[in-house]
Amino acid sequence: MGDGLKEAQARAEARFQKQQKAAQEGAKANAEREAQAQAVEARTSRLRSLRLAKEAADKETTAKNEETKAKTKSATAKKKRAT
């Protein structure tokens, strides 16, 4: 009977070690996924801010171009009226 008890203890210990290893691997995998998610979020945030800055600069450039066109049109119209 002593052998049966030792075998049961050995099986239980092996099962416990297997569960511990699986838990450690699971924790490591979760940490890796979390790190990847944070990296994606950081890149997305950086790209979003770059896009918004570019859009703002484009709007400003468009507004300046429209203003310049309006001034040129106005000056041309004044010259035509003056002659």
Distance bins in CASP14 RR format, pairs under 12 A and 6 or more apart:
PFRMAT RR
TARGET T0000
AUTHOR 0000-0000-0000
RMODE 2
METHOD distances of the structure
MODEL  1
1 7 0 0 0 0 0 1 0 0 0 0 0
1 8 0 0 0 0 0 1 0 0 0 0 0
2 8 0 0 0 0 1 0 0 0 0 0 0
2 9 0 0 0 0 1 0 0 0 0 0 0
2 10 0 0 0 0 0 1 0 0 0 0 0
3 9 0 0 0 0 0 1 0 0 0 0 0
3 10 0 0 0 0 0 1 0 0 0 0 0
4 10 0 0 0 0 1 0 0 0 0 0 0
4 11 0 0 0 0 1 0 0 0 0 0 0
4 12 0 0 0 0 0 1 0 0 0 0 0
5 11 0 0 0 0 0 1 0 0 0 0 0
5 12 0 0 0 0 0 1 0 0 0 0 0
6 12 0 0 0 0 0 1 0 0 0 0 0
6 13 0 0 0 0 0 1 0 0 0 0 0
7 13 0 0 0 0 0 1 0 0 0 0 0
7 14 0 0 0 0 0 1 0 0 0 0 0
8 14 0 0 0 0 0 1 0 0 0 0 0
8 15 0 0 0 0 0 1 0 0 0 0 0
9 15 0 0 0 0 0 1 0 0 0 0 0
9 16 0 0 0 0 0 1 0 0 0 0 0
10 16 0 0 0 0 0 1 0 0 0 0 0
10 17 0 0 0 0 0 1 0 0 0 0 0
11 17 0 0 0 0 0 1 0 0 0 0 0
11 18 0 0 0 0 0 1 0 0 0 0 0
12 18 0 0 0 0 0 1 0 0 0 0 0
12 19 0 0 0 0 0 1 0 0 0 0 0
13 19 0 0 0 0 0 1 0 0 0 0 0
13 20 0 0 0 0 0 1 0 0 0 0 0
14 20 0 0 0 0 0 1 0 0 0 0 0
14 21 0 0 0 0 0 1 0 0 0 0 0
15 21 0 0 0 0 0 1 0 0 0 0 0
15 22 0 0 0 0 0 1 0 0 0 0 0
16 22 0 0 0 0 0 1 0 0 0 0 0
16 23 0 0 0 0 0 1 0 0 0 0 0
17 23 0 0 0 0 0 1 0 0 0 0 0
17 24 0 0 0 0 0 1 0 0 0 0 0
18 24 0 0 0 0 0 1 0 0 0 0 0
18 25 0 0 0 0 0 1 0 0 0 0 0
19 25 0 0 0 0 0 1 0 0 0 0 0
19 26 0 0 0 0 0 1 0 0 0 0 0
20 26 0 0 0 0 0 1 0 0 0 0 0
20 27 0 0 0 0 0 1 0 0 0 0 0
21 27 0 0 0 0 0 1 0 0 0 0 0
21 28 0 0 0 0 0 1 0 0 0 0 0
22 28 0 0 0 0 0 1 0 0 0 0 0
22 29 0 0 0 0 0 1 0 0 0 0 0
23 29 0 0 0 0 0 1 0 0 0 0 0
23 30 0 0 0 0 0 1 0 0 0 0 0
24 30 0 0 0 0 0 1 0 0 0 0 0
24 31 0 0 0 0 0 1 0 0 0 0 0
25 31 0 0 0 0 0 1 0 0 0 0 0
25 32 0 0 0 0 0 1 0 0 0 0 0
26 32 0 0 0 0 1 0 0 0 0 0 0
26 33 0 0 0 0 1 0 0 0 0 0 0
26 34 0 0 0 0 0 1 0 0 0 0 0
27 33 0 0 0 0 0 1 0 0 0 0 0
27 34 0 0 0 0 0 1 0 0 0 0 0
28 34 0 0 0 0 0 1 0 0 0 0 0
28 35 0 0 0 0 0 1 0 0 0 0 0
29 35 0 0 0 0 0 1 0 0 0 0 0
29 36 0 0 0 0 0 1 0 0 0 0 0
30 36 0 0 0 0 0 1 0 0 0 0 0
30 37 0 0 0 0 0 1 0 0 0 0 0
31 37 0 0 0 0 0 1 0 0 0 0 0
31 38 0 0 0 0 0 1 0 0 0 0 0
32 38 0 0 0 0 0 1 0 0 0 0 0
32 39 0 0 0 0 0 1 0 0 0 0 0
33 39 0 0 0 0 0 1 0 0 0 0 0
33 40 0 0 0 0 0 1 0 0 0 0 0
34 40 0 0 0 0 0 1 0 0 0 0 0
34 41 0 0 0 0 0 1 0 0 0 0 0
35 41 0 0 0 0 0 1 0 0 0 0 0
35 42 0 0 0 0 0 1 0 0 0 0 0
36 42 0 0 0 0 0 1 0 0 0 0 0
36 43 0 0 0 0 0 1 0 0 0 0 0
37 43 0 0 0 0 0 1 0 0 0 0 0
37 44 0 0 0 0 0 1 0 0 0 0 0
38 44 0 0 0 0 0 1 0 0 0 0 0
38 45 0 0 0 0 0 1 0 0 0 0 0
39 45 0 0 0 0 0 1 0 0 0 0 0
39 46 0 0 0 0 0 1 0 0 0 0 0
40 46 0 0 0 0 0 1 0 0 0 0 0
40 47 0 0 0 0 0 1 0 0 0 0 0
41 47 0 0 0 0 0 1 0 0 0 0 0
41 48 0 0 0 0 0 1 0 0 0 0 0
42 48 0 0 0 0 0 1 0 0 0 0 0
42 49 0 0 0 0 0 1 0 0 0 0 0
43 49 0 0 0 0 0 1 0 0 0 0 0
43 50 0 0 0 0 0 1 0 0 0 0 0
44 50 0 0 0 0 0 1 0 0 0 0 0
44 51 0 0 0 0 0 1 0 0 0 0 0
45 51 0 0 0 0 0 1 0 0 0 0 0
45 52 0 0 0 0 0 1 0 0 0 0 0
46 52 0 0 0 0 0 1 0 0 0 0 0
46 53 0 0 0 0 0 1 0 0 0 0 0
47 53 0 0 0 0 0 1 0 0 0 0 0
47 54 0 0 0 0 0 1 0 0 0 0 0
48 54 0 0 0 0 0 1 0 0 0 0 0
48 55 0 0 0 0 0 1 0 0 0 0 0
49 55 0 0 0 0 0 1 0 0 0 0 0
49 56 0 0 0 0 0 1 0 0 0 0 0
50 56 0 0 0 0 0 1 0 0 0 0 0
50 57 0 0 0 0 0 1 0 0 0 0 0
51 57 0 0 0 0 0 1 0 0 0 0 0
51 58 0 0 0 0 0 1 0 0 0 0 0
52 58 0 0 0 0 0 1 0 0 0 0 0
52 59 0 0 0 0 0 1 0 0 0 0 0
53 59 0 0 0 0 0 1 0 0 0 0 0
53 60 0 0 0 0 0 1 0 0 0 0 0
54 60 0 0 0 0 0 1 0 0 0 0 0
54 61 0 0 0 0 0 1 0 0 0 0 0
55 61 0 0 0 0 0 1 0 0 0 0 0
55 62 0 0 0 0 0 1 0 0 0 0 0
56 62 0 0 0 0 0 1 0 0 0 0 0
56 63 0 0 0 0 0 1 0 0 0 0 0
57 63 0 0 0 0 0 1 0 0 0 0 0
57 64 0 0 0 0 0 1 0 0 0 0 0
58 64 0 0 0 0 0 1 0 0 0 0 0
58 65 0 0 0 0 0 1 0 0 0 0 0
59 65 0 0 0 0 0 1 0 0 0 0 0
59 66 0 0 0 0 0 1 0 0 0 0 0
60 66 0 0 0 0 0 1 0 0 0 0 0
60 67 0 0 0 0 0 1 0 0 0 0 0
61 67 0 0 0 0 0 1 0 0 0 0 0
61 68 0 0 0 0 0 1 0 0 0 0 0
62 68 0 0 0 0 0 1 0 0 0 0 0
62 69 0 0 0 0 0 1 0 0 0 0 0
63 69 0 0 0 0 0 1 0 0 0 0 0
63 70 0 0 0 0 0 1 0 0 0 0 0
64 70 0 0 0 0 0 1 0 0 0 0 0
64 71 0 0 0 0 0 1 0 0 0 0 0
65 71 0 0 0 0 0 1 0 0 0 0 0
65 72 0 0 0 0 0 1 0 0 0 0 0
66 72 0 0 0 0 0 1 0 0 0 0 0
66 73 0 0 0 0 0 1 0 0 0 0 0
67 73 0 0 0 0 0 1 0 0 0 0 0
67 74 0 0 0 0 0 1 0 0 0 0 0
68 74 0 0 0 0 0 1 0 0 0 0 0
68 75 0 0 0 0 0 1 0 0 0 0 0
69 75 0 0 0 0 0 1 0 0 0 0 0
69 76 0 0 0 0 0 1 0 0 0 0 0
70 76 0 0 0 0 0 1 0 0 0 0 0
70 77 0 0 0 0 0 1 0 0 0 0 0
71 77 0 0 0 0 0 1 0 0 0 0 0
71 78 0 0 0 0 0 1 0 0 0 0 0
72 78 0 0 0 0 0 1 0 0 0 0 0
72 79 0 0 0 0 0 1 0 0 0 0 0
73 79 0 0 0 0 0 1 0 0 0 0 0
73 80 0 0 0 0 0 1 0 0 0 0 0
74 80 0 0 0 0 0 1 0 0 0 0 0
74 81 0 0 0 0 0 1 0 0 0 0 0
75 81 0 0 0 0 0 1 0 0 0 0 0
75 82 0 0 0 0 0 1 0 0 0 0 0
76 82 0 0 0 0 0 1 0 0 0 0 0
76 83 0 0 0 0 0 1 0 0 0 0 0
77 83 0 0 0 0 0 1 0 0 0 0 0
END
